[in-house]
């Protein structure tokens, strides 16, 4: 697969370095480091566009689960410029706050403004989590939608994730039952630390994806990134450690500030 970007001459994947890190349990993580956040956004958008183009060429469809948060927003804005067959792209979500879709806190709301409203994608290809519905019902409905769109044995081609300051990813927070879920693909949980209900994909569908990509930026993420990638294995405390993709190691796209406390280990 080419990693060149089809999103225009302004997009560059300017890396300052790459490393392979072995965790305490032996799991490997691929890490690409970019000099700053704009370079990270360019590189991430180029990588997503390349994965989409390859999947469409190989199988006629690309299914991605989007992440929320501040770091993916400029990635989506750049991705919107990609010359892709958007009719063959299906957008899912890794998690959602239990709020209305027009609420500024909604992951869908952010993705709609940054990406969806800027591309010619059929409305039926946008699979949002219904945060305005009763949480448990919304989780069951989204699990059904995933299976209906991907098939009983289907999987997402790519899952995009972030990293919270407490080690959470998607809406997999420390200590939640979702961390030990092995059968259900989507769960609703009341997250006491943020005082609200969340919907989230569980580890099994994330780990089954063709590719799992994390984004992390800023010096504020350096400590937690070091703990997640190089510290003791404690996924109930650091939920991002529960992400152990089955097909290939997780890919971490980070900026130099976030990489400040990492050591390359193979």
Secondary structure, DSSP 4 states (H G I P E B T S, - for coil): -----SS-TT----EEEEEEEE-TTS-EEEEEEESSHHHHHHHHHHHHHHHHHHHHHHHS-EEEEE--SSHHHHHHHHHTT----GGGEEEEESEEESS-TTSTT-HHHHHHHHTGGGS---GGGB----TTS-HHHHHHHHHHHHHHHH-TT---SEEEE---TTS-BTTB-TT-GGGG-SS-SEEEEEETTTTEEEEEE-HHHHHTSSEEEEEE-SGGGHHHHHHHHHS---TTTSGGGG---SSS-EEEEEETTGGGG-----
